[in-house]
């Protein structure tokens, strides 16, 4: 067996550490725009684009040596918003679930509380003559606003429960608890995300596909817990030691990062530790504030099921979603 030590979360040098903390503080300052405000400011039920807040992705990526202009992955952020509604001209509320698909190569991602407030601002806003036009106009306006904000092409579709949909349930992934006896492992690290990942050399590449519901991290703004399932597929000559993988996933339990950053951290660390020729990392986070966020990162687009980013598919929920 070979033991690979993956890079420390805040870099190796003191300069890197300071730069990372400066970036962390910049992100927190941006994301704090709506934090702690109750009633009045920020809480509107008529349309307001200015509620939206964007976060530069590079501020989170720099500590992992991810070059924004030469990304080591492709992927999407899939947001499912369950508390969306607007009015017809006759005052009829039209409600449903909105699926928002943003490519991972965008310069920015949207801050979660701001998009919740923004979507709520449609609640008493007239968007169309009838139900059909209200839905289409609602979709179009949100797509237009988010594309403008994030400087990319954001896709938006609203489901009301009447449309035929196809559900995705990831198949072929072994639960981590079936690969190793989790009860026999001593877990001690909950706030490092940097334990040893262990690998065993193989003569030829082999496929590994596993999932776990052990993922928990915290919001970097509110420090509230974010729960999720993580799915990993990789093809590599380096076989992962699944005990070390379990410890690694659990070690995120007390650290504070955005969902997108967690997915990219996992991707980077698995890539560093196992040098796979193919890698897919999916984080299916649970709903908080009426929204769940599902980042998907992969070495190539053919590893990503079209169902993730399809405008016709509602992803089947995990037991906790």
C-alpha positions in Angstrom: 0.0 0.0 0.0 1.0 3.6 -0.7 0.0 6.5 1.4 -0.6 9.8 -0.3 -0.9 13.0 1.8 -3.1 15.5 0.1 -2.5 19.2 0.3 -3.5 21.1 3.4 -6.7 23.0 3.1 -5.2 26.4 3.4 -2.1 25.8 1.3 1.5 25.0 2.3 3.2 28.4 2.6 2.4 31.2 4.9 1.8 33.4 1.9 -0.8 31.0 0.5 -2.4 30.8 3.9 -2.8 34.6 4.1 -4.0 34.9 0.6 -6.6 32.1 1.1 -7.9 33.8 4.3 -8.1 37.1 2.5 -10.2 35.4 -0.2 -12.3 33.7 2.4 -13.1 37.1 4.1 -13.9 38.7 0.7 -16.4 35.9 0.0 -18.0 36.2 3.4 -18.3 40.0 3.1 -20.1 39.6 -0.3 -22.4 36.8 1.0 -23.3 38.7 4.2 -25.4 41.2 2.3 -28.7 39.7 3.4 -27.6 37.9 6.6 -29.5 38.7 9.8 -32.1 40.9 8.1 -35.7 40.2 9.2 -38.7 41.8 7.6 -38.5 44.9 5.5 -35.2 45.1 3.6 -34.5 42.1 1.5 -37.9 40.5 2.1 -40.0 41.6 -0.9 -42.9 39.9 -2.7 -42.7 42.0 -5.8 -40.0 41.5 -8.4 -36.5 42.9 -7.5 -33.4 41.9 -9.5 -31.2 43.8 -7.1 -31.7 41.2 -4.4 -29.3 38.8 -6.3 -25.7 38.5 -5.1 -23.0 36.8 -7.1 -19.8 35.2 -5.8 -16.6 35.1 -7.9 -15.7 31.4 -8.2 -12.0 32.1 -8.3 -12.0 33.3 -4.7 -12.9 29.8 -3.6 -10.9 27.9 -6.3 -7.5 29.6 -5.7 -6.6 27.6 -2.7 -7.0 24.4 -4.6 -4.8 25.6 -7.5 -7.8 25.6 -9.8 -7.2 27.9 -12.7 -10.4 29.7 -13.7 -9.2 30.0 -17.2 -8.2 26.4 -17.6 -10.5 24.3 -15.5 -9.6 20.7 -14.8 -13.2 19.7 -15.0 -16.6 20.2 -16.7 -19.9 20.2 -14.9 -23.0 22.0 -13.7 -24.6 23.4 -10.6 -28.2 22.2 -10.5 -30.5 24.1 -8.2 -34.0 22.9 -7.3 -36.2 25.6 -5.8 -39.4 24.2 -4.3 -41.0 27.5 -3.1 -41.7 29.5 -6.3 -44.8 31.2 -7.3 -46.2 34.1 -9.4 -49.6 35.5 -10.3 -51.7 35.6 -13.5 -53.4 38.8 -14.6 -56.5 37.6 -12.8 -54.6 37.1 -9.6 -54.3 33.3 -9.7 -51.2 32.0 -7.9 -49.2 29.6 -10.1 -46.8 27.5 -8.0 -44.3 24.7 -8.7 -40.7 23.7 -8.6 -38.0 25.4 -10.5 -34.9 23.7 -11.8 -32.0 26.0 -12.5 -28.9 24.7 -14.4 -25.7 26.7 -14.3 -22.5 25.6 -16.0 -19.4 25.3 -13.8 -17.3 27.4 -16.1 -19.2 30.5 -15.3 -17.1 33.3 -13.7 -19.6 33.6 -10.8 -22.1 31.5 -8.8 -25.2 32.9 -7.1 -25.4 33.2 -3.3 -28.1 31.0 -2.0 -30.0 33.3 0.3 -30.1 36.0 -2.3 -31.6 33.7 -4.9 -34.3 32.6 -2.3 -35.2 36.3 -1.7 -35.1 37.0 -5.4 -37.5 34.1 -6.2 -39.8 35.2 -3.3 -40.0 38.6 -5.0 -42.1 37.0 -7.7 -44.8 35.9 -5.2 -47.1 38.8 -5.8 -45.8 39.7 -9.2 -48.1 39.3 -12.3 -46.2 37.4 -14.9 -48.8 36.4 -17.6 -52.3 36.4 -18.9 -52.9 32.8 -17.9 -51.2 29.9 -16.2 -49.3 28.8 -19.2 -47.9 32.3 -20.1 -47.1 32.9 -16.4 -45.0 29.8 -16.2 -43.2 30.6 -19.5 -42.6 34.2 -18.6 -41.4 33.3 -15.1 -38.9 30.8 -16.6 -37.7 33.3 -19.1 -37.2 36.1 -16.7 -35.3 34.0 -14.1 -33.1 32.6 -16.9 -32.5 36.1 -18.3 -31.6 37.6 -14.9 -29.3 34.8 -13.8 -27.5 34.7 -17.1 -27.0 38.4 -16.8 -25.8 38.2 -13.2 -23.5 35.2 -13.7 -22.4 36.2 -17.3 -23.2 32.7 -18.6 -26.1 30.8 -20.2 -28.3 29.7 -17.3 -31.2 27.3 -18.1 -34.5 27.4 -16.1 -37.5 25.2 -16.2 -40.6 25.2 -13.9 -42.5 22.0 -13.1 -46.0 22.2 -11.7 -46.6 18.4 -11.3 -48.7 18.1 -14.5 -45.9 17.5 -16.9 -44.6 14.0 -17.7 -41.1 13.7 -16.1 -38.4 11.1 -15.9 -36.7 10.4 -12.6 -33.0 9.7 -12.3 -31.8 7.3 -9.6 -28.1 6.8 -9.9 -27.4 3.1 -10.5 -24.3 1.1 -10.2 -22.9 2.9 -7.1 -22.1 0.7 -4.1 -22.8 2.2 -0.7 -19.6 2.9 1.2 -21.2 1.0 4.1 -21.4 -2.1 2.0 -17.7 -1.9 1.0 -16.3 -1.6 4.5 -17.6 -2.1 8.0 -18.1 1.5 9.1 -18.8 0.5 12.7 -15.2 -0.8 13.0 -13.6 2.5 12.0 -12.3 5.1 14.6 -13.3 8.5 13.4 -11.4 11.4 15.0 -11.1 14.2 12.4 -14.1 16.4 11.8 -12.7 19.8 10.7 -9.7 19.1 8.5 -10.8 17.6 5.2 -7.2 16.7 4.8 -6.6 13.2 6.2 -4.4 10.6 4.5 -6.0 8.9 1.4 -4.6 5.4 0.9 -4.2 3.7 -2.4 -3.1 0.3 -3.7 -1.4 0.0 -7.1 -3.1 -2.1 -9.8 -1.6 -3.5 -13.0 -4.4 -1.9 -15.1 -7.1 0.6 -14.7 -10.2 -0.4 -12.9 -13.6 1.3 -12.4 -14.8 2.3 -8.9 -18.2 3.7 -8.2 -19.4 4.4 -4.7 -21.8 6.6 -2.8 -22.1 7.8 0.8 -24.6 9.7 2.9 -21.9 10.6 5.4 -21.2 14.1 3.9 -21.9 17.0 6.2 -20.4 20.5 6.0 -21.5 23.9 7.2 -22.6 27.1 5.4 -19.6 29.4 5.4 -21.9 32.4 6.1 -24.5 31.1 8.7 -22.5 28.0 9.9 -25.8 26.0 9.6 -25.2 22.4 8.7 -25.5 21.3 5.1 -26.3 17.6 4.6 -25.6 15.6 1.4 -25.0 12.4 -0.4 -21.8 12.2 -2.4 -21.3 9.9 -5.5 -17.9 9.2 -6.9 -17.0 7.3 -10.1 -13.4 6.9 -11.2 -11.2 4.8 -13.4 -7.7 4.5 -12.0 -4.7 2.2 -11.5 -4.8 3.3 -7.9 -7.4 1.5 -5.9 -8.8 3.5 -3.0 -8.7 2.3 0.5 -12.4 2.8 1.4 -11.7 3.2 5.1 -9.5 6.3 4.3 -12.3 7.5 2.0 -14.9 7.3 4.7 -12.6 9.2 7.1 -12.0 11.8 4.5 -15.7 12.4 3.8 -16.5 12.5 7.5 -13.7 15.0 8.1 -15.7 17.7 6.3 -18.3 17.6 9.2 -17.3 20.9 10.9 -15.7 22.9 8.0 -17.6 25.8 6.4 -17.7 26.0 2.6 -20.3 26.5 -0.1 -21.7 23.4 -1.8 -19.9 24.1 -5.0 -16.6 24.5 -3.2 -17.1 21.2 -1.4 -17.6 19.4 -4.7 -14.5 20.9 -6.2 -12.5 20.2 -3.1 -13.5 16.5 -3.3 -12.7 16.4 -7.0 -9.3 18.0 -6.5 -8.3 15.8 -3.7 -9.4 12.5 -5.4 -7.6 13.6 -8.5 -4.4 14.3 -6.5 -4.6 11.1 -4.5 -5.5 8.6 -7.2 -4.6 10.2 -10.5 -7.7 8.7 -12.2 -8.0 8.9 -16.0 -11.7 9.4 -15.4 -13.4 11.0 -12.5 -17.0 12.1 -11.6 -18.0 13.7 -8.3 -21.6 14.5 -7.6 -22.9 16.1 -4.3 -26.6 15.8 -3.8 -27.3 18.2 -1.0 -30.5 18.2 1.0 -33.1 21.0 0.9 -32.5 24.1 3.1 -34.6 27.2 2.8 -36.7 25.6 0.1 -33.7 25.0 -2.2 -31.3 22.1 -2.8 -28.0 22.5 -4.6 -26.4 19.7 -6.5 -22.9 20.4 -8.0 -21.6 17.9 -10.6 -17.9 17.9 -11.7 -16.2 15.5 -14.1 -13.1 15.0 -16.3 -15.3 14.9 -19.4 -18.9 15.6 -20.2 -19.6 12.0 -21.4 -19.4 10.9 -17.7 -22.3 13.1 -16.7 -25.8 11.7 -17.3 -27.9 14.1 -19.4 -30.6 13.7 -16.8 -28.7 15.9 -14.4 -28.9 19.0 -16.7 -32.0 18.1 -18.7 -34.8 20.6 -18.8 -37.3 17.7 -18.8 -36.1 15.7 -15.8 -36.7 16.0 -12.1 -34.0 14.2 -10.2 -35.2 11.5 -7.9 -34.6 12.6 -4.4 -32.4 10.8 -1.9 -34.0 9.6 1.3 -33.0 12.9 3.1 -34.0 15.3 0.3 
